[in-house]
Amino acid sequence: MYYVIYGVFWLFSLLPWFVIYWLADFGYFLLYYVLRYRKQVVFSNLRIAFPEKSQEELTVIAKNFYHNFVDSFIEIIKFLTEPKEKMMKRLEFDNGLLEELYQSGQNLQMHAMHNFSWEVANLCVAPKISYPLVVVYMPVANKAIDQLFITLRSRFGTLLVPATDFRNSFRKYSRDRYDLVLVADQNPGSPNNAYWAPCFGKLTPFITGPEKGARLNNTAVVFCEFYKVKRGYYKLDMTLGTTKPRELAEGELTRMFVKHMEDCIRRRPDNFLWSHRRFKWDYLDVYAKNRIA
């Protein structure tokens, strides 16, 4: 089944870009106007994050989000056959900070969020840095589709570690130099085992793994933001969080990341993945011990 799906995607990837984007525009129309894909979730998130904005303003953000959402996932199919030299032009970033950290001898964690297009960054960062790039990903239930995404994402040297078996799978990379990429805006599986911090005025739980891993391994931490420059082309901005995570109070690194995330979203609100329930947990007094701000 994998080879059948791969063959279909390979043929699709040979279509010219103008056809790809025509299909993306049609996909946007279907998702937003016909299927109304998760519109209730999207607008609920936006109303919580931006209570000061009018319905008309929220609608503009939502429509732009759906355009970015469809573009991101249809582009990744096209990238299946995009030549490496062309692919490398699709993400602009200054790797000076990463090279400085590499030369220091310290390993690195990059704390990212669900910005568009994380898939482009996944492909284009690895060939341009000295660190081996290790990316944690969430496997897809369908084995054939999961294998297809693994093939796509590892084209140019990215090393993939499944979140469902992180401890065992990461062990073989942790003994050497590494740049570990973690999507740190994830909702926790249980709010009992989370850091609680204000996010857009609402106490929200965040996974503890990224901070605890940085403290355990004493890695440098860099906060990332991906965003669109023009259709099909993106930029990665990086901000140094810390080179001394063990010297920070517990929860401080997560609090810093939440502030970074909120600033990025306010700058480019349509660039964030709003189709997941970002504020699904309500704060209870029993979580007070894990409140970090």
C-alpha positions, 0 to 999 in steps of 0.5 A: 500500500505504501508504494501505491500511495507513494506513486500517487503522491509522486505523480501529483508532485510533478504538477507545475506550481501554478496547478498546485496552488490552483488546487490549494485555492480550491481546497481552501474553498472546500474546507472553509465554505463547504466542509467548514472544517473545524471552524467552530474550534478555530473561531473559539480559539481566536475569540479567546486569544483576541477578545478585543477584535471584531468578528470581521477582524477574526474572520479575516484571520481565520480565512488567511489561516485556512489558506496557510493551512492548505498551502502548507500541506499541499506544498509538502507533496510537491516537495517530494520531488523538488530538487535540493538546490531549489528546496534550500532557497525556500527557507531563509535563516541565519545559522550564525547562532547555531554555529556559535553554539556548536563551536561551544561544544554544547548540545542544543534544543530548538523549541518550536511551535505550530507555525507555517511551515514547519514542514519546510523547516524540517527539510531545509535546516538539516543541510545548513547546520553542523549539528545533526538535526533530530526532530520529534514527530507524532506518528500517523495511525495509517502505517503507509501514510506515516512511512510516506511522511518519514520519507518526505521529512528525511530527504535531506538528512533530518533524523526523526524520532517518534514522540510515542517512543521518544526515550528509546528512540532518542537514546542512540542520538543523545550520546553524540552531538545533536540539535533536538527540535521539539514542538513545545506548544503541545497540549499535555495528555493530562493537565495534572502533569503540566506547567500552567501559565497565562496564555492570552489571558487564560491559564493554559497547560503546557508540556513539561518535557522540553524544559525538563530535557534541557535541564537534564542534559544541560543543553542550550535552548533556542526559540524558533518562529517560522513564517511565510515571506511569500507563497512557497517561501519562508523564513526562520527567526531564532532567539536564544533562550538560555545556555544555562537551563539548570540555573533557571528556576523550575518553570522559567524556561517554559514561561519564557517560551510561552511569552515568545509564542504569544509575541509571535502569534500577535505579530502574525495571527494567521500563521498559527495552527488554530484548528486544534483546541488550544484552550481545552483545559480549565484551570483548577485549584488542584493544579496550583503546585504546577502554576509557573506564573 
